[in-house]
Amino acid sequence: DEGQAVLVKRAEDEPARTRLAHEAKVLRRVRHPGVVELLRTDLDDRDPTITLAWVSGRTADQLGVLPPELAA
């Protein structure tokens, strides 16, 4: 959708490209309200990227270590 907020992840070297491709492969197979939506992949060009739906909220770093009952 035009105007939709997104996150674009880029790979700057070959190991990062491999991780990005794996992440895209997993996200293509998973549909769950707790998992970010994969919107687009561009892995075959010089600037490999995946585009994810923007999810507002706190980052994992901001949350810190969660008790097991909240992490499940």
Solvent accessible surface area in square Angstrom, and as a share of the most:
residue,aa,sasa,rsa
1,D,157,0.81
2,E,180,0.81
3,G,80,0.77
4,Q,76,0.34
5,A,60,0.47
6,V,62,0.36
7,L,77,0.38
8,V,63,0.36
9,K,70,0.29
10,R,140,0.51
11,A,9,0.07
12,E,163,0.73
13,D,81,0.42
14,E,113,0.51
15,P,80,0.50
16,A,18,0.14
17,R,65,0.24
18,T,87,0.51
19,R,154,0.56
20,L,9,0.05
21,A,39,0.30
22,H,118,0.53
23,E,50,0.22
24,A,0,0.00
25,K,113,0.48
26,V,66,0.38
27,L,15,0.07
28,R,120,0.44
29,R,193,0.70
30,V,54,0.31
31,R,182,0.66
32,H,116,0.52
33,P,137,0.86
34,G,66,0.63
35,V,59,0.34
36,V,45,0.26
37,E,95,0.43
38,L,24,0.12
39,L,66,0.33
40,R,150,0.55
41,T,45,0.26
42,D,43,0.22
43,L,33,0.16
44,D,147,0.76
45,D,73,0.38
46,R,234,0.85
47,D,65,0.34
48,P,3,0.02
49,T,14,0.08
50,I,0,0.00
51,T,20,0.12
52,L,8,0.04
53,A,15,0.12
54,W,141,0.50
55,V,105,0.60
56,S,93,0.60
57,G,69,0.66
58,R,172,0.63
59,T,77,0.45
60,A,84,0.65
61,D,137,0.71
62,Q,119,0.53
63,L,69,0.34
64,G,45,0.44
65,V,151,0.87
66,L,71,0.35
67,P,57,0.36
68,P,109,0.69
69,E,132,0.59
70,L,121,0.60
71,A,68,0.53
72,A,125,0.97
